[in-house]
Amino acid sequence: QVQVAESGGGLVQAGGSLRLSCTVNGRTVSSVAMAWFRQAPGKEREFVATIRSGSGTTYYSDSVKGRFTISRNNLVNTVYLQMNSLKPDDTAVYYCALDRSLYSSTYYKENEYDYWGQGTQVTVSE
């Protein structure tokens, strides 16, 4: 059984940093594609970043490019989202997701992902 669980959210001031973690059970993170999405109050869930299986190629949304970094640690089977220079607009529930397929050209779409965590709240104050 595959399980995905996020941690590391919290309250931070604008300009600060947070690191989110996503632990995976049932699959090795290097063999699957992993992604972070987020959902702000009153808005639809949106793609943030992904790290693909094998080579670990990464992609980011334009809104976080240059500020956020997705990475993985195969030894502890965990994916991270390092978030720097946080803005109030980054306030959202952040979700980790797992895609079992070997290749996807639509990695930014929610329906590409098979397993989701419960989410972790990130709040950025002014």
Disulfide bonds with the S-S distance in Angstrom:
Cys22-Cys96 1.99
